[in-house]
Amino acid sequence: MGHLRSNSVEFQFQSIREEFQITVRQYVRERLDGINCTVSDLGKLSYTCLLLHCTVSDLQVNNIARPIEYENAVKSKEAARENIQVAETERPRQLTQANTVLREAETQAVIDINRAETDGRISRNAAVAQAEAILAQYEAEANAFANIIIEQDLTTDGLMAYLGVRVVSEAANPVYAGIEPPAKTSYLGGN
């Protein structure tokens, strides 16, 4: 691409070559007129200078070396133009890519929010259900204890003794406790 642009600049330069030759020819003519040279009859393209013993019949410009600053400026301008064109062609792709990343992030955010809200509802419902189950269990036990107290005509100390006996009797391993017996038992024939 840079080669084509550089050729374009070269073409522009070559197109003004004729104009440049005319300008140089005019300059040469003026210089030769200053030293008594005459213009020949060849359509003002030939100049004869007797003082210098020469005839300028044609002027051809070859191998013009443009200044390095000019060449560098042309190259820099072409490189900048190419960079601008690359940026302009890349811009829609980069915008599409950025919009895609943005949409993906927004979608992921919505998914994460929905997941967090769902997890929160599940956790809250599980905690409520567990609390209700524990409350129901305690209410059932309280009702059972209340029924035992009523049916057995027990006091609070009597209920505690009853529960202690049940715990010890249902234990898989022997239970050793340093507590006083709940009630004094008597045997036939003993004091």
DABELKA-V268130 format. One record per residue. N is the residue number from 1. PHI is phi in whole degrees, -180 to 180 (none if undefined). BURIAL is # if it has 24 or more other C-alpha atoms within 12 Angstrom, else .. D_LAST is the distance of its C-alpha to the last C-alpha in whole Angstrom. Layout:
N|PHI|BURIAL|D_LAST, N|PHI|BURIAL|D_LAST
//
This chain:
1|none|.|123, 2|-65|.|124, 3|-64|.|127, 4|-64|.|128, 5|-65|.|128, 6|-63|.|130, 7|-64|.|132, 8|-62|.|132, 9|-66|.|133, 10|-61|.|136, 11|-62|.|137, 12|-60|.|138, 13|-65|.|139, 14|-67|.|142, 15|-68|.|143, 16|-95|.|144, 17|-62|.|146, 18|-62|.|149, 19|-61|.|149, 20|-64|.|148, 21|-62|.|151, 22|-62|.|153, 23|-63|.|152, 24|-67|.|153, 25|-60|#|156, 26|-62|.|157, 27|-63|.|156, 28|-63|#|158, 29|-61|#|161, 30|-62|.|161, 31|-69|.|161, 32|-71|#|164, 33|-61|.|166, 34|-70|.|165, 35|-120|.|167, 36|63|.|170, 37|-104|.|169, 38|-116|#|170, 39|-87|#|168, 40|-80|.|169, 41|-87|.|170, 42|-88|.|167, 43|68|.|165, 44|61|.|164, 45|-102|.|162, 46|-124|.|164, 47|-127|#|165, 48|-115|#|168, 49|-126|#|168, 50|-72|.|171, 51|-65|.|170, 52|-94|.|167, 53|57|.|169, 54|-145|.|167, 55|-129|.|166, 56|-97|#|163, 57|-100|.|163, 58|-153|.|159, 59|-132|.|156, 60|-126|.|153, 61|-106|.|149, 62|-132|.|147, 63|48|.|144, 64|-74|.|143, 65|-92|.|140, 66|-75|.|138, 67|-62|.|136, 68|-59|.|133, 69|-61|.|131, 70|-65|.|133, 71|-60|.|131, 72|-65|.|128, 73|-65|.|128, 74|-64|#|129, 75|-63|.|126, 76|-64|.|123, 77|-64|.|124, 78|-65|.|124, 79|-63|.|121, 80|-65|.|120, 81|-63|.|121, 82|-64|.|119, 83|-62|.|116, 84|-64|.|116, 85|-65|.|117, 86|-62|.|114, 87|-63|.|112, 88|-67|.|113, 89|-77|.|112, 90|-80|.|109, 91|-57|.|108, 92|-60|.|107, 93|-66|.|105, 94|-68|.|103, 95|-63|.|103, 96|-61|.|101, 97|-63|.|99, 98|-65|.|98, 99|-64|.|97, 100|-65|.|95, 101|-62|.|93, 102|-62|.|92, 103|-64|.|92, 104|-62|.|89, 105|-66|.|87, 106|-64|.|87, 107|-64|.|86, 108|-64|.|83, 109|-63|.|82, 110|-63|.|82, 111|-62|.|80, 112|-63|.|78, 113|-64|.|77, 114|-62|.|76, 115|-63|.|74, 116|-64|.|72, 117|-64|.|72, 118|-65|.|71, 119|-60|.|68, 120|-64|.|67, 121|-63|.|67, 122|-63|.|65, 123|-63|.|62, 124|-63|.|62, 125|-64|.|61, 126|-65|.|59, 127|-66|.|57, 128|-63|.|57, 129|-64|.|55, 130|-65|.|53, 131|-63|.|52, 132|-65|.|52, 133|-66|.|50, 134|-65|.|47, 135|-61|.|47, 136|-63|.|47, 137|-64|.|44, 138|-66|.|42, 139|-65|.|43, 140|-64|.|41, 141|-66|.|38, 142|-63|.|38, 143|-64|.|39, 144|-64|.|36, 145|-66|.|33, 146|-63|.|34, 147|-64|.|34, 148|-64|.|31, 149|-60|.|30, 150|-71|.|31, 151|-69|.|30, 152|-95|.|26, 153|53|.|26, 154|-106|.|25, 155|-93|.|26, 156|-65|.|28, 157|-65|.|24, 158|-66|.|23, 159|-63|#|26, 160|-63|.|26, 161|-65|.|23, 162|-61|.|24, 163|-64|.|27, 164|-61|.|25, 165|-64|.|24, 166|-64|.|27, 167|-64|.|29, 168|-66|.|27, 169|-71|.|27, 170|-92|.|30, 171|-71|.|31, 172|-76|.|33, 173|-113|.|32, 174|-62|.|29, 175|-113|.|28, 176|-114|.|26, 177|-138|.|25, 178|-98|.|24, 179|-121|.|22, 180|-77|.|19, 181|-63|.|17, 182|-67|.|18, 183|-151|.|15, 184|-87|.|11, 185|-101|.|10, 186|-127|.|7, 187|-111|.|8, 188|-61|.|8, 189|87|.|7, 190|-112|.|4, 191|-81|.|0
//
